């Protein structure tokens, strides 16, 4: 509650809200901590979004508790970033009203909203999710229920391949310098921003689904076990303790920045083609829009698949261009 009020106060101070509107927004938001108050707050809800810890058992229990008190028409939306919507809804009386509603952080700033249709989501639930996303002024993209959806799946392949290259012996600094003009920041800076534990969870989820393509770095596991939350110090120099964790083995294979870039983009070309073939999205433009608005990939490239086409990687890997 304090956080929400502070955000409203910031908008008021910047002149983006009038005092009356700020007061009205504060009044619209309220909290409940005990079961009786939560039941009362939820009983007349039309649209419920869960954003609890990324663990299937916990999310299923939350939805079971919510379904017991809301109307049969209430939409149950999950902000999961990687878990199966179909499995999450499987034990409910009305699995057809469950839909993925995946925001990106920070939610107030990032424009993308992945709307995920499970095997049971009905048309009215899907239409309500899109209408709600449009009201929130988000860029909405339809996604088929699949591990990690669009952005986190492509980032998982991206970070997994970079991690594999570093584990094989290429210095972290070379790998981090290979993606100027493509990604919003060097891969290990991005990993530090997302958080090593979250990155590890995403890579393990994808590895469980497709172990032949998604790599889980033992060095990343050691980093998480060490309790370090960033690879870099505040001045953006490499943390010496982390440097020890990522030290290359003797007689290791070292790639050039150009080789790193080509190998990682080749992996992304393969993954993008598979996603289209699987029907995760309906067109390459969906992948491009998602990576620009959800991952900050350079918009002036026209999107990931446009870049892959221009550099000849699409044809090299898949035998054909995306466009």
N, C-alpha and C positions, 0 to 999 in steps of 0.2 A: 504493500500500500504506500509506504514511504517512497519507494522508487517511482511508482506511477505518479504520485503527486509532485515529486521533484521534476519529472519530465514535463509535466504540464506547466510547472512554474518556469522552466527554461523557455518554453514556447511563449509564455506570457511576457517574460523579460525581453524577448527578441521582437515583441510586437506582432507575433504571428497569431496570437489569440487575444480576444478582448477579455476584460475581467469577467464579464458575465458568462462568456463561453467557457472560460477556465473553471469557474465555479460549477457550471453545469456538468462539465466532464468529470470533475472530481466527485460530484454527487452520483454519477452513473456507475462508479467503480466501488465495489465493496468486497469485503473478505469474510470468510467463515472458516473456523478452525475445528469446531466440534461437529459430530455427526448430525445432530438435530438441526443445527444452523445450515449445514451443507445441504441436507435434504430439503429444507425450506427454500434455499437459494436456487436449487436445481429443478424443483418440481415443475415450474412453468417455463423452463428453458426451451428454446427452439434449436439451438446449435451449441454443442459442448466441445471444446478442444482440450484434449489431454496433452500435457507436456511433462510427464513424470520421467523418472530414470529409465534409460534405454535397456530395459530388461523385460522380456516377453511376459513372464509370470506376473510381474508388477502391473504391467499395462492391462493384461486380461482381467486382473482383479479390479482395477479402477473402473474399467468399462462395465463389468458385472455389477458393481456397486451403483454406478450412474444409471444403468438401464433399469434398475429396480425402482427408481423414483421419477424418471422422466416419462413423457408421453411416448406412445409408439411411433409418432412422427418426428420426434427430435433427432436431428442429425448428430452422430457421434464421430468427431474428427480427431485424428491422431497426428501429432507433430513428429512422429518417429522419423529418423533420418535413414534407417536401414532395414528395419524389421518388416516381416510379412504382414500386410494388412489382412489378408485372407485368414491367416492363422490367428491373428489377434481377435477377429470377430467370430471365429468358428463356434464358440460355446454360447453365444448370445441367442436370445429368442428372435432378434431381428438383425441378423448379420448384414442384411441388405442396406441398412442405414449407416454403415461404417465406411469412412473414406479417409484416405491419406491427405493431410493438409500440412505439407512440409515447408516451413519458413526457413530463412537463412539469417544468420546473425551478422550484425545487429538487426533485429527484425524491423525496427523503425526506419532503417536506412536501405537495407538490401531489397531490391524490387521483386525478386523471383519468389513464386509460390508454386511448388510442385503439387499437383492434385492427382492422387493415386487411386485408380479404380481397382478394387479387389475383384476376385472371381464372383462375388455375390453383390457388389454395390449396384443399386438400381439407378435408373435414369433420373428419377426425381432427386435423389441424394446427390448425384453428380452435378445436376443442374444447379442445385442450391449451393454446392461448394464453389462452383464457378461464379455464381452471382455474388456470393459473399466475398470472394477474392477480388472481384471487380469493384465492389463497394469499398474495399480496403485499398484500392488503387494499386494492386499488385499485378505483375506480369504473370499470368497463369498458363501453365503447360500441362496437358494431359499425359499421364504416365501409366503404363501397365504395371501391376504389382510385380516387382522383381527386386532382387537384393540391391539395396542402396540407391535404387531409382536412377536418376540421370547424373547429377553433378557429383555425388559422392562415389558413384561407380567409376566415372571417368577419372576423378581425382585419386581414387584408390588405385587404379591401374597406373596412373601417372606417378604417384608417390611410391608405389610398390616397385616400379621399374627403376626409379632413381635410387631407392634404397638398395636394391639388388646390385646396382652398379657400384655404389659406395662400398657395400659389403665385399665385393669382388676385389676392391683395391684402389679404385679411383678416388683421389682426395675429395673430401666434402666440398672444398672451396671450388674445385673445377666443376663438379656436378651442379653446384648452386649458381655458377656463372653461365650456364649453358642456355638459359631460356629468356634472355632479354628480348622484349618485344612480343613475347608469347603469353607467359603467365603474369599475373599481377605483381608477383614478387618471387624471389628465389625459393625453390621448393622447401628448403629447411627453415627458411624464415616463415613460410606459410605453415609448416608443421608446428613451429613454436607458437604461432598465433592461434591455430586451432587447438593446440594442446596435444602433447605426445600420447596421452592416455586415450583421447578421443580418436586420434589417428590410428592407434593400434586397434581399437575396437572395430573401427570401420574395415581395416585391412583384414582382421580375423574373420569378420562376418562374410566378406567377399571370398576369402580363402576357403572357408567352409563350403561355399556354394560352387566355386571353380578353382580348386587348388592348383591346376595346371597353369593358370594365367595370373593369379593374384598372389604376390609374394609377401610373406610376413618376415620382416627383418629381425634377426636375433639381436642386432645392435639396438633397434628400436625397443625391443622387449627389455633389454638391460637398462636403457635410458628411463623407461617408465618405472622399472623396479628400483632405480636409484632415487626416485622422487623428484628428479629434475623436471621442471615445467617448461623450460626453454633451452634451446641449443646455444643461443647467443646471450651475451651480457647486455646491459642497457646501452652501452656504446656501440652495439652491433658487432663487437669482436667475439670470436669463438670462445665459449667457456672452456678453460683448460681441462676441467674434469670431464666434460663431454668429449673433448678432443681425444682423450685417452680411450674412451669407449669406442670411438669411431676410427681408431688408428688402423691403418692398412696392414694386412699380414705381409710377411716377407715374400719376395718374388711375386707380388701381386700384379694383376693386369691393370694398367692405367690407361683410360681412354682420354682422348682430347675432348674439349667442350663440344666441338662439331660432331664427334662420334656419339657423345652422350645425347645431344639433341636429336640426332637422326634415330637412334635406337628407341628413345622414349616416344617420339612422335610416331614411329612405326607401330609401337604397342598401342597407342591411342587410335591409330587408323584401324587396326584389327578390332579393337573393342567397339569403336563406333559402328563398324560394319555389322558386328554381331548384334548390337543393340537394335539396329534397324531390321535385321533379319528376324530377330525374336519378337518384333512388334512392341518393344519397350516404348518407342515413340513412333509417330507415323511418317516423319520426314527428317532429313538431315538438318533442316532449318530449326527444328526443335532443339537439337543438340547444340547448334550454334548459339541460339538465343539463351539457352540454359547456362552455358559456360560463360557467356558475357555477363548476364544479369545475376547469376548465382555464384560464380567463381571469380569474376573480375578479369577474365581473359580479355586481351586487347580487342576492343570493338572495331578498331580500324583495320584489323585483319579480315573482318567480315564473318568471323566465327571460326571454330576449330576445323570444321570440314572444308571450309573455303581455303584455309591455310594449307591443309594437307593436300588438297588438289593442286594448289599453286606450286608447291615444292616438289610435286611428283611422287609424294609418298603414298597417296591413295592407290595409284596405279601399280607402284612397286609392291605394295603389300597385298592389295585386294584384286588387282587386275583391272580395275576400273575406277573412274572418278566418282565422287559422291554427287556432283552436279553436272 
